[in-house]
Amino acid sequence: MSLLQRDVPQDAFAELSCFQMEFYACLTQRPDALCELSDALLCADGPVRTLVELKSGWST
């Protein structure tokens, strides 16, 4: 079940969006790639052995 199907307060989504923007601003080198990898890590079904494993599951 996705978060959008649950009763999540709207301010929680705003807070997450703010966190993502601040996190992105902290990344000085290759912020797009690092954000993409962090999203993939958070969405992984289980333990991750290599970063290549993550990248292969996400389309650009």
N, C-alpha and C positions, 0 to 999 in steps of 0.2 A: 504494500500500500504506500503510495507516495505521500509526501507531506501535504500536498495540495488537497488530498482527500480527507485529511484529518481536520479537526477543529483547532487550528493553530492561530493564535492572536496575530493580527496584521502587524503589530509592532515587532513581533519576533522576526518576520521577514525583513522589515526595515533595518533591524539591528544586524541581521546577517549580511544584508547588502552593504551596510556601513563597514562592517568588519572586513568584507571582501575588498572593498575599495582601499581601506587602510593597509591591509596586507599587501595588496598590489603595489601601493606607493612605497612600501618598505623594500621591495625587491629592486635592487639597482642594476642587476644584470639579467637579461632574458626573462623579464617578468611574465610574459605570456606563456612561455614554456613551463616555468615553475608553477604558475597558477593552474595550468592544465594538469601537470603531474600531481599537484596537491589534491585537485578535484578527483582524479583517478584513484589516488590512494584512499580517499574518504569513501569512494563508491565501490571499492574492491569487495568481492564476496568473501575473501579469506586472506590468509597471509600472502605477502608478495615477496618473491625471491629476487626479481630483477626489475629495474625500471623499464627495460625493453618489453617485458611482459605486460606492463601497464599500457604503454604507448600503442602496442599492437591492437588493443581492444577499443581504442577511441578513434573515431574518424575525424578528419579535419575539415 
